Amino acid sequence: MRTHTLLRISSAAALRSEAPAPAWLSPRLQYAPWVVVRRAEQRAGWIPVGVRGARRAERFAAWLRCEAVLESVTAVALARRRGWSGHARAARVPALAALDVVESLLAARQLAGRWGPAGSVAFELASGCATATVHSDLDLILEPAGPFTCAAAAQLVRELGALAVCTDVLLETPHGAMALTEFARGRPPYLLRTPRGACLGSDPWADAVAAA
C-alpha cells in the first residue's frame, strides 16, 4: 500500500494499536469510515494507517488487517477521477477550487497521471464528507516517473505560489519523500521521509541515504 492511500473500513473494530483509542475515534469512523496509509515499516498482514478526527490535533496511529480493507484509492487515482470538477463546495473552499489550475500546470510539465491531492482535500474527495475548510492548505503528492531537476522544481514552486491557496507539495522518490520547496533550493543533503524514519540524501533518485 502506498503512503497516503485512503482506505475505507467497516468500523473502528478493524484497527489495532499499542495506544488506547481516543474517545473521538469510534464516532468519527461512524461518520467517515476512512483511514490513510501512513509511512511506516510494514508488518506481515497489517497496514500502518492513521485516523483523522474533526480537529487538527486529533490524529491516531493504528494498524489495519489487510483483509479489512473495503475500498482503496490512491492520490493519483483521486486526481484521475477529477471529483473536484463541479464540486458543490469548490466556490467556498479555495483548496478545492485550485485543483483545475494545478491539473493544467502539471499537465504542461508532462506530469499528468503523476500527482494527486492529499490531506483534507483528498479525504473529502474520497469520502464525500466535508473535511476541507476555507483555511485549508492544498496538500499535493508528486510522483515523477524519473529524476526531477532542481530547476524544474523551482519553477513549479513559483507557479504554485501564484495560486490563491497555500500549497504543500511532497515529492516522492525511490529513496523517500521530501518537500518540493527543499529540493527546489538545490542544497543537498536533503531530508527524506522514509518508513524507517528521517534520512539524508544528496541524490534521492540514485544515492543511498544516511540516518538524519
Backbone as a ProteinNet text record, in pm:
[ID]
protein_1_A
[PRIMARY]
MRTHTLLRISSAAALRSEAPAPAWLSPRLQYAPWVVVRRAEQRAGWIPVGVRGARRAERFAAWLRCEAVLESVTAVALARRRGWSGHARAARVPALAALDVVESLLAARQLAGRWGPAGSVAFELASGCATATVHSDLDLILEPAGPFTCAAAAQLVRELGALAVCTDVLLETPHGAMALTEFARGRPPYLLRTPRGACLGSDPWADAVAAA
[TERTIARY]
83.6	0	87.6	62.6	138.1	98.9	197	167.7	68.8	-23.1	-127.5	-249.4	-244.8	-363.2	-474.7	-594.3	-710.1	-783.3	-819.3	-882.6	-1016	-1117.8	-1247.5	-1252.7	-1295.9	-1303.1	-1444.4	-1470.8	-1605.8	-1631.7	-1534.6	-1553.7	-1421.1	-1422.3	-1302.2	-1255.2	-1343.8	-1307.2	-1203.2	-1186.3	-1089	-946.4	-930	-800	-739.2	-605.6	-531	-423.4	-394.9	-292.4	-235.1	-109.5	-47.6	-102.7	-156.6	-208.6	-359.8	-415.1	-560.4	-631.3	-743.9	-820.1	-882.1	-868.7	-931.2	-1083.2	-1149.6	-1296.3	-1358.4	-1287.9	-1346.1	-1335.8	-1255.3	-1222.7	-1345.4	-1420.7	-1533.8	-1641.6	-1684	-1783.7	-1736	-1607.8	-1555.6	-1557.6	-1523.6	-1524	-1665.9	-1761.6	-1900.9	-1943.5	-1894.9	-1926.9	-1853.5	-1725.3	-1643.4	-1548.9	-1588.1	-1508.7	-1386.9	-1300.5	-1181.7	-1057.6	-949.8	-819.3	-718.7	-599.9	-498.1	-372.9	-310.1	-186.7	-75.4	-11	98.5	232.6	336.7	470.4	533.4	540.6	598.4	641.1	730.1	773.2	656.3	649	535.9	545	428.2	417.7	336.4	376.2	306.9	157.9	77.4	-67.4	-131.9	-49.9	-103.3	-59	-145.1	-116	-107.2	0.4	8.3	-84.4	-174.3	-272.4	-283.6	-340.7	-370.8	-517.7	-575.9	-716.4	-718.3	-793.5	-803.8	-937.6	-932.2	-1053.5	-1105.7	-1198.6	-1258.6	-1165.1	-1068.9	-976.8	-835.7	-752.1	-615.3	-537.7	-564	-490.9	-535.9	-646.6	-699.9	-647.2	-538.3	-477.7	-441.5	-463.4	-439.4	-372.6	-256.7	-183.2	-229	-252	-301.3	-254.2	-297	-267.1	-398.2	-404.5	-526	-495.2	-575.4	-561	-585.6	-501.7	-515.6	-655.2	-711	-841	-956.6	-928.6	-1034.4	-1057.9	-977.4	-993.6	-1114.9	-1209.1	-1328.4	-1312.2	-1230.1	-1208.1	-1078.9	-1003.9	-881.7	-873.6	-815.3	-797.8	-669.3	-582.2	-455.6	-474.6	-372.7	-375.3	-386	-309.6	-312.6	-450.9	-513	-647.8	-748.6	-734.2	-824.5	-811.5	-688	-668.6	-732.3	-721.4	-780.4	-933.2	-990.1	-1136.5	-1189.8	-1108.5	-1145.5	-1274.9	-1283.8	-1404.3	-1428.6	-1328.3	-1345.3	-1422.9	-1428.5	-1497.6	-1647.5	-1699.5	-1840	-1873.5	-1772	-1795.5	-1877.6	-1976.1	-2069	-1999.9	-1885.3	-1819.4	-1698.8	-1669.6	-1549.7	-1551.1	-1666.8	-1674.8	-1641.5	-1654.6	-1629.6	-1497	-1435.5	-1311.2	-1201.6	-1112.2	-1008.7	-922.9	-897.2	-812.9	-877.7	-1009.6	-1080.6	-1083.5	-1109	-1119.6	-988.2	-875.4	-744.7	-703.9	-773	-727	-731.7	-823.7	-825.1	-695.8	-651	-527.9	-407.6	-405.2	-296.4	-287.5	-401.1	-404.3	-341.8	-375.9	-321.9	-171.6	-127.1	15.6	97.8	49.6	125.3	117.3	4.6	-6.4	91.8	109.2	202.4	346.6	372.4	506.7	518.6	429.1	427.9	419	342.6	324	179.4	102.3	-33.4	-24.6	-107.9	-105.1	6.6	78.6	189.4	169.8	48.1	24	-114.6	-138.6	-271.2	-280.6	-402.1	-421.3	-401.5	-366.6	-355	-424.4	-408.9	-463.7	-615.4	-665.7	-810.3	-884.6	-823.3	-888.1	-905.5	-800.9	-810.4	-914.9	-916.6	-1013.1	-1155.5	-1179.7	-1314.2	-1351.8	-1259.1	-1289.2	-1313.9	-1242.8	-1261	-1386.6	-1408.2	-1516.7	-1649.9	-1645.4	-1767.9	-1811.2	-1731	-1762.5	-1690.8	-1758.9	-1698.5	-1585.9	-1463.7	-1345.7	-1258.5	-1234.3	-1153.7	-1231.3	-1158.5	-1220.8	-1168.3	-1224.4	-1179.7	-1033.9	-982.3	-843.4	-748.7	-798	-714	-608.1	-485.9	-383.6	-418.1	-355	-371.1	-247.2	-261.3	-151.5	-152.3	-34.3	-22.2	90.4	72.2	174	219.5	351.2	406.6	496.9	470.2	544.8	603.2	709.3	766.3	816.9	808.7	848.9	999.2	1075.3	1221	1275.7	1408.5	1470.6	1408.4	1391.8	1331.6	1442.2	1457.5	1566.9	1528.1	1629.2	1604.2	1544.1	1587.6	1534.5	1386.3	1346.5	1205.2	1124.4	1182.4	1114.2	1096.1	1199.1	1191.7	1085.8	1078.3	978	836.9	820	688.4	649.4	744.8	717.5	670	733	691.6	550	519.1	386.6	277.8	305.5	207.8	194	300.8	296.7	204.1	166.7	76.1	-70.6	-97.9	-235.6	-294.4	-425.4	-494.3	-495	-430.1	-424.3	-279.8	-241.2	-106.5	-95.8	6.6	25.1	144.9	134.6	242.2	261.6	372.2	393.9	500.4	467.4	560.6	607.1	737.5	798	838.7	776.7	806.3	918.5	1023.8	1138.3	1165	1254.5	1281.8	1336.1	1398.9	1460.1	1384.2	1268.5	1191.1	1122.2	1050.1	976.1	1038.4	1030.8	1083.6	996.7	1008	932.3	984.9	895.2	936.1	1014.4	972.9	1042.7	1187.6	1215.2	1353.3	1436.9	1381.2	1455.5	1479	1382.1	1394.4	1512	1551.3	1664.4	1797.3	1800	1920.4	2040.2	2015.4	2124.6	2126.6	2183.6	2189.2	2285.2	2269.8	2178.7	2035.6	1941.7	1800.1	1745.8	1651	1586.5	1475.6	1488	1392.4	1311.2	1182.7	1094.5	1089	1123.5	1122.4	1045.6	1011	942.1	1024.5	1156.4	1243.8	1276.4	1219.5	1246	1311.7	1357.2	1417.9	1560	1593.7	1726.3	1773.5	1904	1961.9	2012.3	1996.9	2046.8	2080.2	2186.6	2225.4	2155.9	2125.2	2050.1	1946.7	1825.5	1725.4	1678.3	1726.3	1693.7	1804.5	1920.4	2031.3	2108.4	2124.7	2212.9	2146.2	2228.7	2184.7	2168.8	2094.6	2067.9	2129.4	2156.4	2212.1	2113.7	2117.3	2025	2047.4	1937.2	1947.6	1990.6
-119.5	0	125.2	214.5	339.5	430.6	502.2	605.5	705	753.5	849.7	784.8	653.8	587.4	590.6	622.2	625.5	491.6	440.3	309.3	321.4	261.2	254.8	125.1	136.6	20.4	8.9	-100.2	-121.4	-41.7	-39.6	28.4	35.1	99.7	109.3	-27.5	-126.4	-260.3	-326.2	-274	-330.8	-286.5	-192.9	-134.6	-194.5	-195.9	-234.3	-128.8	-103.3	-5.5	-36	4.1	-10.8	91.9	200.8	308.1	293.7	340.5	336.3	421.3	375.7	450.8	574.4	691.6	812.3	805.9	886.3	883.8	922.2	1004.7	1052.6	950.1	846.3	756.7	686.7	615.4	538.9	627.6	737.6	824.4	882.4	916.1	974.3	872.8	749.2	646	604.7	624.9	603.2	709.9	831.8	942.8	928.9	896.5	883.8	765.4	644.6	523.8	510.1	609.5	611.3	636.5	568.8	590.2	613.4	661.5	688.7	608.6	552.1	475.8	571.7	543.1	628	563.6	645.7	599.1	528.3	398.1	318.4	184.1	115.6	-16.1	-113.7	-200.4	-291.8	-404.8	-456.6	-578.6	-677.8	-801.7	-903.1	-905.6	-883.5	-890.6	-763.9	-661.7	-538.7	-417.2	-316.7	-191.4	-78.9	1.1	114.5	226.4	268.3	369.5	478.8	589.9	698.6	734.8	773.6	817.6	965.7	1041.6	1184.5	1214.5	1295.3	1337.9	1467.3	1527.9	1651.4	1770.5	1761.5	1871.4	1831.7	1932.4	1906.5	1825.3	1849.3	1778.3	1634.3	1598	1462.1	1371.5	1303.2	1207.8	1083.7	966.1	841.6	741.2	689.7	589.9	450.1	366.6	231.6	136.7	10.7	-92	-154.7	-184.6	-238.8	-371.3	-472.8	-600.5	-581.7	-641.5	-624.2	-664.2	-771.4	-819.1	-730.4	-632.5	-543.9	-424.2	-413.3	-302.3	-328.2	-236.4	-248	-174.7	-70.6	9.8	87	107.3	186.3	281.5	398.4	496.2	573.8	577.2	648.9	795.9	875.4	1017.4	1035.7	956.5	966.5	930.8	828.2	789.1	899.7	970	1081.5	1191.3	1217.7	1319.8	1276.2	1148.9	1099.1	1106.1	1087.5	1093.7	1236.1	1336.1	1477.1	1509	1456	1476.4	1620.3	1705.2	1847.6	1923.3	1867.7	1936	1942.1	2062.5	2079.5	2052.2	2041.3	2012.6	2125.2	2088.5	2186.4	2284.9	2245.9	2333.4	2406	2386.3	2446.6	2598.8	2659.4	2805.5	2860.4	2774.6	2820.7	2770.5	2673.8	2614.8	2634.7	2732.3	2761.3	2640.6	2551	2435.1	2342.4	2333.9	2255.9	2329.5	2459.2	2538.5	2543.4	2531.7	2544.5	2422.2	2310.9	2186.5	2188.8	2263.8	2274.9	2337.9	2443.6	2511.1	2421.2	2353.2	2259.8	2152.5	2098.7	1996.5	2048.9	2170.4	2229.2	2253.1	2304.8	2331.4	2203.2	2097.6	1973.1	1901.4	1913.1	1853.1	1919.9	2051	2124.5	2081.5	2021.7	1973.6	1822.8	1763.5	1619	1539.1	1593.8	1524.4	1478.6	1478.6	1424.7	1277.8	1237.3	1099.7	1068.8	1173.2	1154.2	1233.6	1277.8	1361.5	1331.9	1384.8	1372.3	1454.9	1481.9	1556.2	1466.1	1528.5	1457.9	1542.6	1503.9	1583.5	1591.3	1704.5	1719.5	1718.3	1771.7	1772.5	1629.6	1550	1410.5	1335.3	1358.7	1289.6	1324.5	1451.5	1491.3	1430.6	1429.2	1374.5	1223.8	1154.9	1009.5	973	1041.1	1002	1068.2	1184.8	1260.2	1340.8	1338.4	1413.3	1547.4	1653	1786.2	1787.7	1803	1797	1920.7	1961.1	2080.8	2205.2	2307.9	2433.7	2547.5	2665.3	2783	2814	2764.7	2792.2	2677.4	2568.9	2451.5	2480.9	2432.9	2433	2324.2	2331.9	2227.4	2139	2020.1	1922.6	1840.5	1826.3	1753.1	1650.9	1539.4	1436.8	1437.2	1440.4	1439	1317.5	1234.4	1110.2	1106.4	1183.6	1183.8	1046.6	1017.2	885.4	865	975.8	967.9	1087.5	1105.9	1217.1	1351.9	1433.3	1566	1665.7	1769.1	1863	1970.8	2029.4	2138.3	2258.3	2282.5	2395.2	2377.1	2254.4	2227.1	2241	2196.1	2208.6	2355	2436.2	2578.1	2650.3	2617	2679.1	2640	2513.8	2467	2533.4	2551.2	2619.6	2762	2829.9	2967.4	2969.9	2876	2873.4	2840.8	2745.8	2711.2	2823.4	2899.4	3010.2	3122.1	3122.6	3225.6	3190.6	3070.7	3030.2	3105.3	3104.1	3173.5	3092.2	2977.4	2891.3	2846.7	2829.6	2782.2	2634	2597.4	2458.1	2398.1	2272.1	2197.9	2070.7	2062.5	1951.2	1857.6	1729.2	1626.1	1550.2	1550.6	1485.8	1344.3	1245.3	1105.2	1056.1	998.5	949.2	804.4	734.5	595.1	575.9	680	665.2	737	792.4	862.2	984.1	1052.5	1171.6	1295.8	1407	1533.1	1647.7	1759.9	1877.7	1931.9	1963.4	2018.8	2148.1	2228.8	2355.5	2332.5	2227.4	2198.9	2156.6	2068.7	2023.7	2139.4	2230.9	2344.2	2434.2	2436.3	2520.2	2462.8	2333.9	2272.6	2272.9	2248.4	2248.6	2115.7	2011.5	1882.6	1889.6	1795.2	1680.6	1721.3	1641.8	1668.3	1576.3	1628	1548.6	1466	1336.1	1243.8	1172.5	1155.7	1079	935.8	840.9	700.5	619.1	494.4	410.2	386.2	405.2	382.1	510.4	622	750	848	959.6	1064.7	1026.3	1050.5	1021.1	1137.8	1140	1242.4	1179.3	1250.7	1202.1	1316.6	1303.3	1409.6	1398.2	1273.8	1249.6	1140.7	1178.7	1079.4	985.1	1005.4	909.9	808	829.6	739.7	698.9	791.6	767.7	689.4	616.1	559.4	674.1	651	758	724.3	827.2	810.3	861.1	803	846.1	992.9	1065.9	1209.8	1232.1
0	0	0	-94.4	-98.4	17.3	69.4	168.2	107.2	187.6	151	86.2	58.1	4.3	108.9	65.1	154.2	148.5	265.5	276.1	348.2	291.2	359.3	439.5	565	653	710.6	779.4	831.1	958.2	1049.5	1177.4	1250.7	1366.8	1449.2	1497.1	1497.5	1543.1	1452.2	1330.7	1237.4	1268.6	1362	1391.8	1517.9	1520.5	1639.3	1665	1791.4	1826	1962.6	1983.2	2114.2	2212.9	2162.3	2248	2264.3	2375.8	2395	2289.8	2241.2	2141.2	2206.1	2143.6	2199.5	2188.4	2267.7	2271.3	2138.2	2060	1935.1	1821.5	1839.4	1728.3	1669.1	1751.6	1700.6	1637.7	1703.2	1639.9	1507	1500.9	1377.1	1263.4	1293.8	1190.3	1150.7	1238.5	1200.3	1099.4	1119.7	1028.9	895.4	901.5	780.6	799.9	756.5	783.2	691.7	694.3	608.7	693.2	657.2	719.5	606.8	642.8	542.2	574.6	472.4	492.5	531.5	644.2	690.5	654.8	661.5	625.3	745.3	739.2	847.2	790.7	861.2	816.7	823.8	725.1	714	815.7	852.6	931.3	849.9	852.9	772.9	805.2	702.6	718.8	771.9	803.1	861.5	782.2	778.6	708.4	811.5	810	902.3	854.5	940.1	899.1	1005.6	964.4	1055.3	1042.8	1153	1155.7	1186.6	1111	1135.6	1201.7	1306.7	1373.4	1314.7	1383.8	1334.4	1349.8	1442.3	1467.9	1426.5	1397.5	1353.6	1456.4	1584.3	1690.3	1706.5	1643.6	1658.6	1547.2	1577.9	1486.2	1566	1507.7	1580.4	1487.9	1531.3	1453.3	1493.6	1393.5	1420.4	1311.2	1323.4	1223.4	1178.3	1051.2	990.6	922.8	952.1	883.4	733.7	651	505.7	457.3	513.8	466.5	512	597.8	646.1	552.7	446	351.4	261.8	262.2	178.3	45.4	46.1	-74.3	-55.6	-162	-153	-271.8	-247.8	-355.2	-329.2	-429.5	-417.1	-451.1	-418.5	-452.5	-603.4	-677.9	-824.9	-879.1	-822.2	-866.2	-839.3	-727.9	-698.5	-803.2	-846.1	-948.6	-1080.8	-1112.5	-1237.5	-1233.1	-1115.4	-1101.8	-1122.7	-1087.7	-1101.7	-1025	-902.9	-823.5	-783.3	-797.5	-764.5	-871.5	-993	-1102.4	-1073.8	-1061.4	-1029.7	-885.1	-800.7	-658.5	-595.5	-517.4	-460.3	-367.7	-308.8	-212.4	-269.3	-396.9	-455.8	-448.2	-460.1	-456.1	-318.1	-214.8	-78	-22.3	-87.9	-38.4	-143.6	-122.8	-222.1	-259.8	-164.3	-193.4	-296.3	-295.7	-397.5	-530.8	-524.8	-646.8	-724.2	-654.5	-719	-799.4	-783.6	-845	-997.6	-1056.4	-1202.6	-1253.2	-1186	-1226.1	-1202.1	-1088.6	-1059.5	-1167.8	-1205.7	-1310.5	-1440	-1478	-1601.1	-1590.4	-1476.5	-1457	-1468.2	-1407.5	-1407.4	-1541.9	-1609.7	-1743.4	-1839.1	-1825.9	-1912	-1887.8	-1772.9	-1740	-1756.1	-1834.1	-1858.7	-1728.3	-1632.7	-1504.8	-1485.5	-1592.5	-1583.2	-1544.5	-1450.8	-1404.6	-1307	-1264.7	-1171.1	-1042.5	-1017.1	-899.8	-843.7	-724.2	-664.8	-538.7	-493.2	-368.7	-247.6	-136.4	-9.1	97.4	223.4	332.1	331.4	380.2	396.7	263.8	158.1	26.8	-24.8	-13.6	-57.7	23.2	153	238.6	197.6	167.2	126.1	-8.6	-102.7	-235.3	-229.4	-142.2	-131.3	-54.3	58.1	148.4	117.9	52.6	29.6	150	257.4	379	377.8	413.5	416.7	518.3	470.6	557.3	541.6	416.9	391	433	474.3	515	429.2	450.4	375.8	404.9	518.5	556.5	523	466.1	438.5	333	359.5	255	154	38.7	-61.8	-58.3	-1.5	3.8	-124.3	-184.7	-310.3	-301.1	-370.9	-385.4	-530.9	-551.4	-686.5	-699.6	-800.9	-820.9	-961.9	-988.2	-1123.2	-1163.5	-1293.6	-1342.2	-1333.5	-1336.9	-1330.8	-1256	-1260	-1188.5	-1224.9	-1123.8	-1134.5	-1104	-1185.4	-1163.2	-1063.2	-998.8	-904.8	-976.9	-1100.5	-1177.3	-1206.1	-1242.9	-1268.8	-1140.5	-1029	-900.5	-863.2	-885.2	-850	-933.3	-1061.4	-1146.6	-1103.3	-1068.5	-1024	-891.8	-802.6	-676.1	-702.8	-797.2	-831.2	-887.4	-975	-1037	-934.1	-847.7	-745.5	-642.2	-624.2	-530.4	-574	-701.7	-752.4	-729.4	-679.8	-656	-535.9	-527.8	-417.9	-289.6	-289.9	-171.3	-151.5	-27.7	3	-32.7	-107.9	-147	-74.4	-44.5	21.3	-59.7	-133.7	-226.1	-171	-168.1	-125	-248.2	-268.5	-384.3	-344.5	-406.8	-376.7	-469.3	-410.1	-486	-445.3	-515.5	-479.9	-338.8	-282.7	-150.9	-40.3	-71.1	31.2	-26.4	59.7	16.6	79.4	6.6	59.2	10.2	79.3	40	-91.9	-183	-311.8	-292	-195.9	-171.3	-130.4	-53.1	-12.7	-132.7	-215.7	-333.7	-430	-440.4	-532	-496.8	-369	-328.8	-376.1	-407.1	-462.7	-370	-242	-144	-68.2	-130.4	-61.6	58.6	153.6	150.8	183.6	132.6	153.3	262.6	336.5	440.8	378.1	388.8	327	433.4	407.3	494.7	441.6	524.2	483.2	587.1	555.6	654.8	780.6	770.5	885.4	960.4	917.7	982.9	889	943.3	863.4	822.4	695.2	641.5	557	527.1	442.3	313.7	202	73.9	-18.1	-96.4	-188.4	-322.9	-362	-485.9	-455.5	-422.5	-379.8	-489.1	-612.3	-719	-740	-678.8	-704.9	-579.5	-484.4	-371.6	-259.6	-188.2	-62	36.5	141.1	236.8	372	449.7	582	685.6	803	908.6	940.1	956.8	984.4	1128.7
[MASK]
++++++++++++++++++++++++++++++++++++++++++++++++++++++++++++++++++++++++++++++++++++++++++++++++++++++++++++++++++++++++++++++++++++++++++++++++++++++++++++++++++++++++++++++++++++++++++++++++++++++++++++++++++++

